[in-house]
Structures are given as structure tokens and as C-alpha cells.
Amino acid sequence: MFSLVNMHREQITTIKKEMGLTHKDFHAELPNLLNGIPYDLSEDTVKFQVKGKGVEISLGPEGVREIGPSVRLPVTPVTLCFFDFSEEEINAFVRHFNLKFMKGGG
């Protein structure tokens, strides 16, 4: 006798970005990004759910981009992983993410 097991595999979509911020900048903006959504933060990875679907954001090592002899800007690789999100849901979240981390220029 045997039983059937549902072998459902999650569809994972990964987006990699390079952002002009430090880890401290990211963590400071995180509550504004999530607007009350509970999250788990461990080292450089944050995990949370949007409408019952998982999202994981991982920060790579901080770096510095030098623009000319006197301008140094922070740069951090960021990986966003979406679990079972549709393309439309991913696009909506990425638009929201980009808006929250947009820096004004002048």
C-alpha cells in the first residue's frame, strides 16, 4: 500500500539589482516599504509575505563606486526572490520597491 504525495514545486522568480545605498539605508527604509507587513530579518536577508506569497530580499556586500577623484557613492547588490508570483504581481511589487527607494536629485 502507498499514498500519493503532492509534489508541488514553487515557481521562483529572481531579480538582481545594484542599488546606491548601504545596508543601514536599506534597513531604515524597510518599514516604509512594507507598511506594517510582518517580516523576519536575519543578517542580510528579509523574508515576508504579500497576499500569502513569499518574498525574500537579500543584500550583497556593500561597495563603493568612485566617480572621479572626489565622489564616492555606496553600492549594494540586491536580490529579490518571488515565490509563486505572477508577472503582474512581480511588476507591481518592483514598481512599489523602486518608488520607496528612489532618491531625489537636484
Secondary structure per residue as TSV (DSSP state, phi and psi in degrees):
chain	resnum	aa	ss	phi	psi
A	1	M	-	360.0	144.2
A	2	F	-	-145.2	165.2
A	3	S	-	-123.6	150.9
A	4	L	-	-87.7	137.9
A	5	V	-	-115.6	134.1
A	6	N	-	-71.4	116.1
A	7	M	-	-100.4	40.8
A	8	H	-	-58.3	128.5
A	9	R	-	-110.5	134.6
A	10	E	-	-71.0	143.8
A	11	Q	-	-87.7	122.7
A	12	I	E	-113.6	126.5
A	13	T	E	-114.9	130.1
A	14	T	E	-117.1	134.2
A	15	I	E	-124.0	129.6
A	16	K	E	-111.5	134.7
A	17	K	E	-133.1	155.9
A	18	E	E	-114.5	122.3
A	19	M	E	-119.1	146.4
A	20	G	S	-86.9	67.1
A	21	L	-	-153.0	166.4
A	22	T	-	-98.6	170.7
A	23	H	H	-61.1	-39.6
A	24	K	H	-60.3	-43.0
A	25	D	H	-59.4	-46.0
A	26	F	H	-60.8	-49.4
A	27	H	H	-63.8	-33.6
A	28	A	H	-67.1	-33.7
A	29	E	H	-88.5	-14.6
A	30	L	H	-54.0	-47.6
A	31	P	H	-59.4	-36.3
A	32	N	H	-67.2	-39.3
A	33	L	H	-61.8	-46.4
A	34	L	H	-88.4	-16.8
A	35	N	T	47.1	52.3
A	36	G	T	93.0	-7.0
A	37	I	-	-69.2	127.6
A	38	P	-	-65.1	147.6
A	39	Y	E	-146.9	159.6
A	40	D	E	-110.4	129.4
A	41	L	E	-120.3	121.6
A	42	S	E	-134.9	119.1
A	43	E	T	52.0	-110.1
A	44	D	T	-111.4	24.5
A	45	T	E	-129.8	134.4
A	46	V	E	-118.6	135.4
A	47	K	E	-125.1	138.5
A	48	F	E	-159.6	175.5
A	49	Q	E	-122.6	144.5
A	50	V	E	-122.9	115.6
A	51	K	T	52.4	42.3
A	52	G	T	79.8	5.2
A	53	K	E	-115.5	140.9
A	54	G	E	-80.2	144.4
A	55	V	E	-132.2	139.3
A	56	E	E	-132.0	127.2
A	57	I	E	-118.2	123.1
A	58	S	E	-117.8	136.8
A	59	L	E	-100.6	133.0
A	60	G	-	-84.9	-174.3
A	61	P	-	-67.6	140.0
A	62	E	-	-67.0	145.3
A	63	G	E	-138.7	-175.7
A	64	V	E	-134.2	133.4
A	65	R	E	-105.5	124.8
A	66	E	E	-98.0	125.4
A	67	I	E	-117.1	98.1
A	68	G	T	78.1	-176.3
A	69	P	T	-74.9	-19.1
A	70	S	T	-124.2	-0.5
A	71	V	E	-110.7	119.8
A	72	R	E	-124.8	124.8
A	73	L	E	-119.6	143.2
A	74	P	E	-70.8	150.1
A	75	V	E	-146.2	135.1
A	76	T	E	-137.5	127.6
A	77	P	E	-72.1	136.8
A	78	V	E	-128.1	132.3
A	79	T	E	-116.6	125.5
A	80	L	E	-108.3	124.8
A	81	C	E	-115.0	128.8
A	82	F	E	-114.7	130.5
A	83	F	E	-108.1	111.8
A	84	D	S	64.7	30.1
A	85	F	-	-88.0	146.2
A	86	S	-	-78.8	166.4
A	87	E	H	-60.4	-39.9
A	88	E	H	-65.0	-40.6
A	89	E	H	-65.9	-40.1
A	90	I	H	-64.3	-47.2
A	91	N	H	-59.0	-41.0
A	92	A	H	-65.3	-42.7
A	93	F	H	-67.1	-42.8
A	94	V	H	-64.2	-38.7
A	95	R	H	-60.0	-45.9
A	96	H	H	-62.0	-45.9
A	97	F	H	-58.6	-49.9
A	98	N	H	-61.8	-39.8
A	99	L	H	-63.7	-42.4
A	100	K	H	-68.9	-29.0
A	101	F	T	-101.5	6.5
A	102	M	-	-68.2	134.4
A	103	K	-	-105.7	137.1
A	104	G	-	-73.1	148.4
A	105	G	-	-125.0	164.7
A	106	G	-	-159.3	360.0
